[in-house]
Amino acid sequence: MSKTLSDFEKLVNAEDYFQFFDLTYDPQVVNVNRLHILQKFSQLVKEIDASWAGENPEEKLGLYEIALQNAYTVFLTSNSLDQKLFKVFNQKQGNVVLLTEINSD
């Protein structure tokens, strides 16, 4: 089966991406980290797109495949709290005072 960028752009689910690239994966890891894997993959794809100067779409798909494998691998050894991919993990709570912010006069 021929794989094209057009086919890639139609993919929606994490499992679809893994099947498209014929990558093996643990469904439980994907179920637990689905959004984080897809977010990391999206970041890597944006980096590839920003620096891509080639003409060969198969090469670009090859880089996307590596990016998906890398995004998945990150969550085999890490977790969402360590990666902090989403804005909510980086926002300081407005109603929290850290001990380091308390001064004794």
NUKOLVO-918338 format. One record per atom (N, C-alpha, C): x, z, y. Coordinates in steps of 0.2 Angstrom, whole numbers, plus 2048, in hexadecimal, padded with zeros to 3 digits. Layout:
XZY/...
REM end
This chain:
8048007FA/800800800/804800806/8037FC80B/8077FB811/804800816/809804819/80780981E/809807825/804807829/806804830/80580A835/80780983B/80680E840/7FE80E842/7FB809841/7F4809842/7F080D83D/7F280D837/7F0811831/7F1819833/7F881A835/7FA821837/7F582483D/7F4820842/7F0822847/7E9824845/7E6822840/7DF82383D/7DF82A839/7E582D838/7E5833834/7E3839838/7DF83E835/7DC843838/7DF84A835/7DE84B82F/7DF85182B/7E7852829/7E9858829/7F0859827/7F1856820/7EC85781B/7ED854815/7EE84C815/7EA84981A/7EB84281A/7F284081C/7F5843820/7FC842822/80084281C/800848819/804849813/80384380E/7FD84180D/7FB83C808/7FE83580A/7FD834811/7FF82E814/80782D812/80B832813/812832812/81483380B/80F834807/811836800/81583C7FF/814841803/818847803/81484D7FF/8188507FB/8158567F7/81585C7FC/8108607FB/80F8667FF/80A86B7FB/80B8717FD/8078767FA/8018777FE/7FB8767FB/7F58767FF/7F387D802/7F68827FF/7F5889802/7F988A808/7FF887808/80388780E/800883814/7FD87E812/7FA87A817/7F387D81A/7EF880815/7E9883817/7EB88981C/7F088D81B/7F189381F/7F4891826/7F888B826/7FC88982C/7FA88282E/7F488082D/7F287982E/7F3878836/7F087B83A/7F187A841/7F887A844/7FC87F841/802880844/80787A841/80687883B/80A872838/80886C83C/80186B83E/7FF865842/802865849/80286B84C/80586C853/80C86A853/81086D84E/81786C84E/81886484C/815861848/81585A846/81485684D/80F858850/80D855857/81285585C/81685B85C/81B85B861/82185785F/822857858/828852856/82684B857/820849856/81E842857/81F84085E/81D845862/81E84386A/82584286C/829846869/83184586A/83383F867/83183D861/83383685E/830831863/82A831865/82782C869/82B82B870/82D831873/830831879/83782E879/83A82E873/84182C873/84182586F/83C82386C/83C81D868/83E81786C/843813869/84580D86D/845807868/843809861/84380485C/83D7FF85C/83E7FA858/8397F5858/8357F5851/8387F884C/8367F8845/8317FE844/82A7FD844/825802843/82680683C/829803837/82B806831/83080C832/83580B836/83A810838/83681683C/832814840/82E819844/82A81D83F/82781A83A/82381E835/827822831/82D820830/83282482C/83482A830/835829836/83682F83B/83083483B/82A83183B/82483683B/824839834/82683682F/826839828/82A83F828/83083E82B/83584482B/83384982F/82F847835/82D84C839/827851836/82384E832/81E85182E/821856829/826853826/82A858821/82D85E824/83085C82A/83386282E/82E867830/828865833/823869835/82186D82F/82086A82A/81D86E824/823873822/829871821/82E87581F/82F87C824/82E87B82A/82E88082F/82A88682C/82488482A/81F889828/82088C821/82588981D/82688C817/82B892818/82E89281D/83389881E/83189C824/82C89A828/82B89D82E/82389E82F/8218A1834/8198A2835/8188A083C/8118A083E/80F89E844/8118A384A/8128A9848/8148AE84D/81B8AC84F/81F8AB84B/8268A984C/8278A3850/82389E84F/823897852/820897859/81B89A85A/81789B860/816894863/81389085F/811889861/80C888866/80788D866/80188C86A/802891870/7FF88F876/7FF89287C/7FD89A87C/7F889B877/7F68A2877/7FB8A7874/8008A4871/8068A986E/80B8AA874/80B8A6879/80F8A787E/80D8AA885/8068AB885/8038AE88A/8048B688A/8058B9890/8058C0890/7FE8C3891/7FC8C888E/7F68CB88F/7F58CE895/7F08CD899/7EF8D08A0/7EE8D78A0/7EC8DA89A/7EA8E189A/7EF8E5896/7F58E3895/7FA8E6892/8008E8896/8028EE896/8088F089A/80D8F2895/8138EF895/8198F0891/81C8F6893/81F8FA88E/82390088F/8298FE894/82C8F8894/8318F7898/82F8F689F/8288F58A0/8268F48A7/8248FB8AA/8249008A7/8239078AA/82990A8AC/82990C8B3/82E90F8B6/82C9178B7/83191B8B6/8309228B7/8349248BE/8309268C2/8339278C9/83492E8CA/
REM end
